[in-house]
């Protein structure tokens, strides 16, 4: 179905809102009861799969209120703070700053694209955003910094209007196979509960629970059919022994104390990868492998850790889970300070800290950096690749964010009568795989003498190198 026809109602609301120059309505969060339901069900973000804990989540208005969206349950969905922030940032990058009626109706085409992208990435899943590459590329760059996005949610809830009615996570695009497998693994690790009378009759009837385990639920058809089978004749009943205060035989060991949440997480689904507890040395080695001499924000480091856990098919992709694997308490900054010490340099102030490696503190890397190694094997591209990219920034005098390169390239292609395309998709069409190269690496490898760049925290700024600057 044509997405413009599918979301015609939302577009109509937006048009009326902008033409009337109406005031943006105030937003309200979901109810406390709905939040409690999220925590009880270990709900996660419908975009990236980050599990909700404490205050790491916000209420997102799917059709933005600044574009006519209503402050009502069917227009709300709970989302992690990073995804929520990046969706808002994407809107301001793509449409510039509000109020949006100032550029209406000239910006109507872009407003329509953003509203449909915003809704379709919820209704059809994040991957559906590819229908609008210019918007989607900005969000993916803002949220995942050019890295491979995670495999998605396992236990997310749909729109807020459905949360009270839903008994468990009901988002249509949950990765149900992994979610069911995670629950089965968790349940199978629990010892079978057997009452005193059950154990007593097991003994006198010669029943061995290890050889013939009972089902957790016997009130089903299979259980009834099995219970109708006549058991073998038992041995003659022996006199009961005197009452004892000693523990029952080893075949029925007492239940162990309930594990903590972090212990349960660590002992989660290990069928897909080896996620056994790790040492301090493992933590140091991994952190050294992802840190650079350029400062990175803690949130960017957290996203790299999140991607690493996602690649391992871990049951959770939070930094607290990653720290628990290494038997650390919560607090990534403290763990880095404690275990990397003088090898790193931490700057900034709460809540925005930056971490960088000190010179000479990267023993596990060769003298040739990763970009140089990728350059050796980089695909050869024809000159049209450089020509089109440089034409899209021909009028550029100062510097811009790297995330705005895709919108410029998309606009450029439309201006010459061709179909719009994002920067990384354009690179892919020239044989540069998206799975191997980030947008930053593509610039470093193919445009080192044409485009200058600098990194400030997690934001990359670029500019066109002129003849005078060479």
C-alpha positions, 0 to 999 in steps of 0.5 A: 500500500502506498505509504502516503495513502496509508498515513493520509489521516496523519498528514491531514492532521499535520496540514491543518496544524501547520496552516492554523499555526497552532500551538504545540500541545504539552506532552505527558508520560505514560501512567505509573501503572503502565510503567510498572507493567513494563518493569514487571515484564522486563520490557525493552525498547522497540527500536534497539532492544535496550531493556528498561531499567530505572529512568533510562526510558522516555515517552515518544510521541510517534507522530510528533506533537510539533507537527500536529500529533496528539498527546494520546495513548495511541500516539505514544510508545515507550522508548529508551532515552537514546532512541528518543533523543536521536529521533528528535535530533533527526527531526531537527536535522531534517526539518531544521528547528521549530516552529515548522509552520514558518517554512510551510508550505515550502517544506511540506514534502519533507514534513510528509516524509518525516511523519511517514518515516516516524510512524512506519518505523514503529508500525513495520519495524526499524528496517521499514525506514529504508523507504525514506533513505534521507531521513533514515540515514540521519537517524542511523548515523545519530543513533548507531554512529555508523555501526551495525544496528542491533537485532531489535527488541525481544520484549517490547510493548506496542503503543501506550493505548494497548499496554493496560490490555496486554498481559505481556509484551505485544509489539508485533516486531519482537524477535519472538524466537529469541524471546521464547528461547530466553524464557525457556532457558530461564525456566529450564534452569529452575529445579523442579519443586516437589512437595513432602507428600510427593517425595514420600510416595515416590519413595514407597512406590519406587519412583525415580524422578531423575529417570521419569521426570514429572511435567511442570503441569499435569492438568493437560491431556498428555498428563492425564493420559500418562497418569492413566497407565498402571504403574508396575507392582511396587515392592512390599511396603516397608515400615516407615522409619522413625521421624528424622530431622536430617535432610532428605536423600540427595535425589531430592536436594533442597532448593537453592536460594533465588539468584539475583537479577544480574546472576540470572542475566549472566546465566541466561541463554548460552546456547547461542554463544559462550557468555560465561563470567569473564575476568578483569583481564578480559575487560581491559583487553576489550576496552583497549580494543574499542577505545581510541586516541580520540575522545569518545563519550561514555554513551558512544562507548556504551553503544559499542558495547551494546552492539558487541553483545548484540553480535554475540546474541546475548540475552541482554545488551545493556552496559550493566549486563556487560559489567555483570559478565565481568563480575563488576557492579554498575557504573561503566566510568568507575570500571574504566577508571579502576581497571584501566587507570593511567592507560586512559584519559577521562575528561568532561563532567557529569553527565557527559564524560569522554574517554580516550587512550593515552599515547603508547597505551594500546599494546594490542594494536599494530603500528598500522591503524585499522583505517590503513589496514582497510585501505589496503583492501578497499574496493576500487571505485570509478571517478563518478563516485568522487564527482557526485559526492563532491558536487553535493557539497560544491557550495559548502564554505564552512563545516557541517555535520557528517550526518547532513551529507546524506540529505545533501547528496539526496537533494543533489541527485533529485536536482539532476533528475535522478532518484535520491539516495543516501551516502552509504547506499551510494557507496554500496552501489559502487561496491563499498560494503556497508557491513565493513565500512562506516561513513567516516571510514569511507571519507578517510579512505576515499576523500582524504585529500578532498574532504577534511574532518574532525571528531568532537565527542561522538559528532563528526564535522566535515568541510570541503578542502579548497586549493588554498587549504591543501 
